[in-house]
Amino acid sequence: MDEVQLTALEIEIIKRVLDKDFYIKILKEDIAESKYTLNNLLYTLYSLEEKGLIERNVDTLSHKRYTLVQSPDVVSLINESLKEVIVL
């Protein structure tokens, strides 16, 4: 996998996906006082899908769920990104 730099918002979304706590409404409320908008969130989701880091699944009730792509490269990238956040 090519070198990928993750933004703070991408890392926050990935942490939510890993915690199974990803709902646009909740995330939007959590960052309401920050510089991010709903468009930022949606674009970031699309960007993470395009980079092959997360994937969207739709169940029979049309609920969208996001999961981390299960690949050694992706897991390694995420672990390194989360370490950098913890160190800072």
Secondary structure, 3 states (H helix, E strand, C coil): CCCCCCCHHHHHHHHHHHCCCCCHHHHHHHCCCCCCCHHHHHHHHHHHHHCCCEEEEECCCCCEEEEECCCHHHHHHHHHHHHHHHHC
